[in-house]
Amino acid sequence: MALIVYRDNKNEIAKDYYNEKINGKHKIDVLLGGGAKYFGEKNGNLDQKFKEDGYDIITDK
């Protein structure tokens, strides 16, 4: 998962989290950390796609 050459390529890493699947199901159960901006509109609304796939997104500011 997230086999990106440069760790600073956060947009590609975010896309990998969404796209990496086994038998049509996401490989991750829980994802913790910062970087919500890499899952938003500029990156194809990955946050909304995860919600549509049944994930809960919890943020705390």
Backbone as XML, in Angstrom:
<?xml version="1.0"?>
<chain id="A" units="angstrom">
  <residue number="1" name="MET">
    <atom name="N" x="0.837" y="-1.162" z="0.000"/>
    <atom name="CA" x="0.000" y="0.000" z="0.000"/>
    <atom name="C" x="0.887" y="1.232" z="0.000"/>
  </residue>
  <residue number="2" name="ALA">
    <atom name="N" x="0.474" y="2.225" z="-0.761"/>
    <atom name="CA" x="1.178" y="3.499" z="-0.841"/>
    <atom name="C" x="2.655" y="3.308" z="-1.166"/>
  </residue>
  <residue number="3" name="LEU">
    <atom name="N" x="2.914" y="2.564" z="-2.221"/>
    <atom name="CA" x="4.295" y="2.343" z="-2.650"/>
    <atom name="C" x="4.714" y="3.486" z="-3.566"/>
  </residue>
  <residue number="4" name="ILE">
    <atom name="N" x="4.947" y="4.619" z="-2.976"/>
    <atom name="CA" x="5.310" y="5.828" z="-3.695"/>
    <atom name="C" x="6.789" y="6.098" z="-3.438"/>
  </residue>
  <residue number="5" name="VAL">
    <atom name="N" x="7.510" y="6.467" z="-4.483"/>
    <atom name="CA" x="8.945" y="6.693" z="-4.361"/>
    <atom name="C" x="9.240" y="7.850" z="-3.411"/>
  </residue>
  <residue number="6" name="TYR">
    <atom name="N" x="8.474" y="8.920" z="-3.501"/>
    <atom name="CA" x="8.712" y="10.095" z="-2.667"/>
    <atom name="C" x="7.595" y="10.248" z="-1.644"/>
  </residue>
  <residue number="7" name="ARG">
    <atom name="N" x="7.947" y="10.240" z="-0.378"/>
    <atom name="CA" x="6.949" y="10.379" z="0.686"/>
    <atom name="C" x="6.227" y="11.714" z="0.621"/>
  </residue>
  <residue number="8" name="ASP">
    <atom name="N" x="6.833" y="12.712" z="-0.014"/>
    <atom name="CA" x="6.194" y="14.018" z="-0.131"/>
    <atom name="C" x="5.088" y="14.038" z="-1.176"/>
  </residue>
  <residue number="9" name="ASN">
    <atom name="N" x="4.938" y="12.986" z="-1.934"/>
    <atom name="CA" x="3.886" y="12.919" z="-2.947"/>
    <atom name="C" x="2.575" y="12.490" z="-2.286"/>
  </residue>
  <residue number="10" name="LYS">
    <atom name="N" x="2.086" y="13.331" z="-1.413"/>
    <atom name="CA" x="0.942" y="12.996" z="-0.563"/>
    <atom name="C" x="-0.348" y="12.783" z="-1.345"/>
  </residue>
  <residue number="11" name="ASN">
    <atom name="N" x="-0.511" y="13.462" z="-2.475"/>
    <atom name="CA" x="-1.712" y="13.259" z="-3.283"/>
    <atom name="C" x="-1.779" y="11.826" z="-3.805"/>
  </residue>
  <residue number="12" name="GLU">
    <atom name="N" x="-0.666" y="11.314" z="-4.293"/>
    <atom name="CA" x="-0.635" y="9.942" z="-4.805"/>
    <atom name="C" x="-0.827" y="8.927" z="-3.683"/>
  </residue>
  <residue number="13" name="ILE">
    <atom name="N" x="-0.281" y="9.214" z="-2.528"/>
    <atom name="CA" x="-0.455" y="8.315" z="-1.381"/>
    <atom name="C" x="-1.927" y="8.245" z="-0.999"/>
  </residue>
  <residue number="14" name="ALA">
    <atom name="N" x="-2.600" y="9.393" z="-0.966"/>
    <atom name="CA" x="-4.028" y="9.417" z="-0.636"/>
    <atom name="C" x="-4.828" y="8.604" z="-1.648"/>
  </residue>
  <residue number="15" name="LYS">
    <atom name="N" x="-4.512" y="8.764" z="-2.930"/>
    <atom name="CA" x="-5.207" y="7.994" z="-3.969"/>
    <atom name="C" x="-4.977" y="6.498" z="-3.785"/>
  </residue>
  <residue number="16" name="ASP">
    <atom name="N" x="-3.758" y="6.120" z="-3.428"/>
    <atom name="CA" x="-3.461" y="4.704" z="-3.199"/>
    <atom name="C" x="-4.295" y="4.132" z="-2.060"/>
  </residue>
  <residue number="17" name="TYR">
    <atom name="N" x="-4.465" y="4.904" z="-0.988"/>
    <atom name="CA" x="-5.293" y="4.424" z="0.125"/>
    <atom name="C" x="-6.688" y="4.072" z="-0.365"/>
  </residue>
  <residue number="18" name="TYR">
    <atom name="N" x="-7.228" y="4.864" z="-1.271"/>
    <atom name="CA" x="-8.577" y="4.582" z="-1.768"/>
    <atom name="C" x="-8.574" y="3.448" z="-2.796"/>
  </residue>
  <residue number="19" name="ASN">
    <atom name="N" x="-7.626" y="3.438" z="-3.683"/>
    <atom name="CA" x="-7.647" y="2.503" z="-4.816"/>
    <atom name="C" x="-7.168" y="1.094" z="-4.494"/>
  </residue>
  <residue number="20" name="GLU">
    <atom name="N" x="-6.369" y="0.913" z="-3.453"/>
    <atom name="CA" x="-5.855" y="-0.412" z="-3.118"/>
    <atom name="C" x="-6.966" y="-1.268" z="-2.508"/>
  </residue>
  <residue number="21" name="LYS">
    <atom name="N" x="-7.354" y="-2.314" z="-3.223"/>
    <atom name="CA" x="-8.461" y="-3.165" z="-2.775"/>
    <atom name="C" x="-8.115" y="-4.638" z="-2.972"/>
  </residue>
  <residue number="22" name="ILE">
    <atom name="N" x="-8.768" y="-5.473" z="-2.190"/>
    <atom name="CA" x="-8.679" y="-6.923" z="-2.333"/>
    <atom name="C" x="-10.103" y="-7.425" z="-2.506"/>
  </residue>
  <residue number="23" name="ASN">
    <atom name="N" x="-10.356" y="-8.119" z="-3.592"/>
    <atom name="CA" x="-11.698" y="-8.613" z="-3.900"/>
    <atom name="C" x="-12.741" y="-7.506" z="-3.815"/>
  </residue>
  <residue number="24" name="GLY">
    <atom name="N" x="-12.379" y="-6.312" z="-4.301"/>
    <atom name="CA" x="-13.307" y="-5.192" z="-4.340"/>
    <atom name="C" x="-13.490" y="-4.445" z="-3.036"/>
  </residue>
  <residue number="25" name="LYS">
    <atom name="N" x="-12.776" y="-4.852" z="-1.987"/>
    <atom name="CA" x="-12.903" y="-4.183" z="-0.688"/>
    <atom name="C" x="-11.595" y="-3.486" z="-0.342"/>
  </residue>
  <residue number="26" name="HIS">
    <atom name="N" x="-11.728" y="-2.327" z="0.297"/>
    <atom name="CA" x="-10.539" y="-1.572" z="0.688"/>
    <atom name="C" x="-9.657" y="-2.398" z="1.609"/>
  </residue>
  <residue number="27" name="LYS">
    <atom name="N" x="-8.348" y="-2.216" z="1.463"/>
    <atom name="CA" x="-7.389" y="-2.948" z="2.292"/>
    <atom name="C" x="-7.310" y="-2.390" z="3.706"/>
  </residue>
  <residue number="28" name="ILE">
    <atom name="N" x="-7.764" y="-1.168" z="3.920"/>
    <atom name="CA" x="-7.656" y="-0.552" z="5.241"/>
    <atom name="C" x="-8.979" y="-0.619" z="5.990"/>
  </residue>
  <residue number="29" name="ASP">
    <atom name="N" x="-8.887" y="-0.776" z="7.295"/>
    <atom name="CA" x="-10.061" y="-0.708" z="8.162"/>
    <atom name="C" x="-10.136" y="0.643" z="8.853"/>
  </residue>
  <residue number="30" name="VAL">
    <atom name="N" x="-8.990" y="1.139" z="9.287"/>
    <atom name="CA" x="-8.916" y="2.407" z="10.009"/>
    <atom name="C" x="-7.722" y="3.187" z="9.473"/>
  </residue>
  <residue number="31" name="LEU">
    <atom name="N" x="-7.923" y="4.468" z="9.267"/>
    <atom name="CA" x="-6.850" y="5.346" z="8.823"/>
    <atom name="C" x="-6.816" y="6.535" z="9.768"/>
  </residue>
  <residue number="32" name="LEU">
    <atom name="N" x="-5.695" y="6.703" z="10.446"/>
    <atom name="CA" x="-5.541" y="7.795" z="11.410"/>
    <atom name="C" x="-4.426" y="8.721" z="10.968"/>
  </residue>
  <residue number="33" name="GLY">
    <atom name="N" x="-4.588" y="9.989" z="11.233"/>
    <atom name="CA" x="-3.502" y="10.918" z="10.960"/>
    <atom name="C" x="-3.981" y="12.222" z="10.382"/>
  </residue>
  <residue number="34" name="GLY">
    <atom name="N" x="-3.034" y="13.082" z="10.110"/>
    <atom name="CA" x="-3.335" y="14.368" z="9.506"/>
    <atom name="C" x="-3.355" y="14.258" z="7.996"/>
  </residue>
  <residue number="35" name="GLY">
    <atom name="N" x="-3.609" y="15.368" z="7.348"/>
    <atom name="CA" x="-3.571" y="15.374" z="5.888"/>
    <atom name="C" x="-4.922" y="15.280" z="5.225"/>
  </residue>
  <residue number="36" name="ALA">
    <atom name="N" x="-5.978" y="15.725" z="5.904"/>
    <atom name="CA" x="-7.320" y="15.665" z="5.322"/>
    <atom name="C" x="-7.389" y="16.391" z="3.985"/>
  </residue>
  <residue number="37" name="LYS">
    <atom name="N" x="-6.568" y="17.417" z="3.820"/>
    <atom name="CA" x="-6.617" y="18.180" z="2.571"/>
    <atom name="C" x="-6.243" y="17.331" z="1.360"/>
  </residue>
  <residue number="38" name="TYR">
    <atom name="N" x="-5.548" y="16.246" z="1.557"/>
    <atom name="CA" x="-5.166" y="15.386" z="0.440"/>
    <atom name="C" x="-6.284" y="14.426" z="0.027"/>
  </residue>
  <residue number="39" name="PHE">
    <atom name="N" x="-7.386" y="14.446" z="0.759"/>
    <atom name="CA" x="-8.524" y="13.585" z="0.441"/>
    <atom name="C" x="-9.712" y="14.391" z="-0.075"/>
  </residue>
  <residue number="40" name="GLY">
    <atom name="N" x="-9.537" y="15.693" z="-0.270"/>
    <atom name="CA" x="-10.630" y="16.582" z="-0.649"/>
    <atom name="C" x="-10.785" y="16.778" z="-2.145"/>
  </residue>
  <residue number="41" name="GLU">
    <atom name="N" x="-11.355" y="17.921" z="-2.476"/>
    <atom name="CA" x="-11.749" y="18.235" z="-3.846"/>
    <atom name="C" x="-10.600" y="18.163" z="-4.850"/>
  </residue>
  <residue number="42" name="LYS">
    <atom name="N" x="-9.437" y="18.653" z="-4.487"/>
    <atom name="CA" x="-8.298" y="18.655" z="-5.415"/>
    <atom name="C" x="-7.851" y="17.246" z="-5.785"/>
  </residue>
  <residue number="43" name="ASN">
    <atom name="N" x="-8.250" y="16.267" z="-4.992"/>
    <atom name="CA" x="-7.807" y="14.895" z="-5.220"/>
    <atom name="C" x="-8.982" y="13.974" z="-5.534"/>
  </residue>
  <residue number="44" name="GLY">
    <atom name="N" x="-10.035" y="14.535" z="-6.124"/>
    <atom name="CA" x="-11.155" y="13.700" z="-6.550"/>
    <atom name="C" x="-12.161" y="13.391" z="-5.465"/>
  </residue>
  <residue number="45" name="ASN">
    <atom name="N" x="-12.193" y="14.204" z="-4.404"/>
    <atom name="CA" x="-13.143" y="14.000" z="-3.306"/>
    <atom name="C" x="-13.057" y="12.596" z="-2.714"/>
  </residue>
  <residue number="46" name="LEU">
    <atom name="N" x="-11.856" y="12.175" z="-2.423"/>
    <atom name="CA" x="-11.663" y="10.847" z="-1.839"/>
    <atom name="C" x="-12.401" y="10.707" z="-0.519"/>
  </residue>
  <residue number="47" name="ASP">
    <atom name="N" x="-12.517" y="11.799" z="0.238"/>
    <atom name="CA" x="-13.252" y="11.733" z="1.503"/>
    <atom name="C" x="-14.704" y="11.333" z="1.257"/>
  </residue>
  <residue number="48" name="GLN">
    <atom name="N" x="-15.333" y="11.911" z="0.247"/>
    <atom name="CA" x="-16.716" y="11.561" z="-0.071"/>
    <atom name="C" x="-16.821" y="10.133" z="-0.602"/>
  </residue>
  <residue number="49" name="LYS">
    <atom name="N" x="-15.838" y="9.711" z="-1.377"/>
    <atom name="CA" x="-15.848" y="8.345" z="-1.905"/>
    <atom name="C" x="-15.755" y="7.329" z="-0.765"/>
  </residue>
  <residue number="50" name="PHE">
    <atom name="N" x="-14.900" y="7.615" z="0.232"/>
    <atom name="CA" x="-14.823" y="6.729" z="1.388"/>
    <atom name="C" x="-16.163" y="6.693" z="2.124"/>
  </residue>
  <residue number="51" name="LYS">
    <atom name="N" x="-16.815" y="7.849" z="2.276"/>
    <atom name="CA" x="-18.131" y="7.892" z="2.933"/>
    <atom name="C" x="-19.141" y="7.044" z="2.169"/>
  </residue>
  <residue number="52" name="GLU">
    <atom name="N" x="-19.142" y="7.176" z="0.842"/>
    <atom name="CA" x="-20.054" y="6.395" z="0.007"/>
    <atom name="C" x="-19.798" y="4.898" z="0.144"/>
  </residue>
  <residue number="53" name="ASP">
    <atom name="N" x="-18.567" y="4.538" z="0.465"/>
    <atom name="CA" x="-18.205" y="3.131" z="0.641"/>
    <atom name="C" x="-18.430" y="2.640" z="2.068"/>
  </residue>
  <residue number="54" name="GLY">
    <atom name="N" x="-19.062" y="3.482" z="2.900"/>
    <atom name="CA" x="-19.440" y="3.042" z="4.237"/>
    <atom name="C" x="-18.518" y="3.449" z="5.366"/>
  </residue>
  <residue number="55" name="TYR">
    <atom name="N" x="-17.497" y="4.237" z="5.080"/>
    <atom name="CA" x="-16.582" y="4.682" z="6.126"/>
    <atom name="C" x="-17.144" y="5.898" z="6.849"/>
  </residue>
  <residue number="56" name="ASP">
    <atom name="N" x="-16.837" y="6.014" z="8.126"/>
    <atom name="CA" x="-17.130" y="7.215" z="8.897"/>
    <atom name="C" x="-15.878" y="8.072" z="8.911"/>
  </residue>
  <residue number="57" name="ILE">
    <atom name="N" x="-16.065" y="9.355" z="8.734"/>
    <atom name="CA" x="-14.944" y="10.289" z="8.799"/>
    <atom name="C" x="-15.173" y="11.193" z="9.992"/>
  </residue>
  <residue number="58" name="ILE">
    <atom name="N" x="-14.215" y="11.180" z="10.880"/>
    <atom name="CA" x="-14.307" y="11.969" z="12.103"/>
    <atom name="C" x="-13.164" y="12.967" z="12.098"/>
  </residue>
  <residue number="59" name="THR">
    <atom name="N" x="-13.492" y="14.230" z="12.287"/>
    <atom name="CA" x="-12.463" y="15.264" z="12.361"/>
    <atom name="C" x="-12.617" y="16.010" z="13.674"/>
  </residue>
  <residue number="60" name="ASP">
    <atom name="N" x="-11.523" y="16.546" z="14.138"/>
    <atom name="CA" x="-11.529" y="17.307" z="15.384"/>
    <atom name="C" x="-10.532" y="18.441" z="15.225"/>
  </residue>
  <residue number="61" name="LYS">
    <atom name="N" x="-10.997" y="19.634" z="15.379"/>
    <atom name="CA" x="-10.100" y="20.785" z="15.231"/>
    <atom name="C" x="-9.916" y="21.463" z="16.552"/>
  </residue>
</chain>
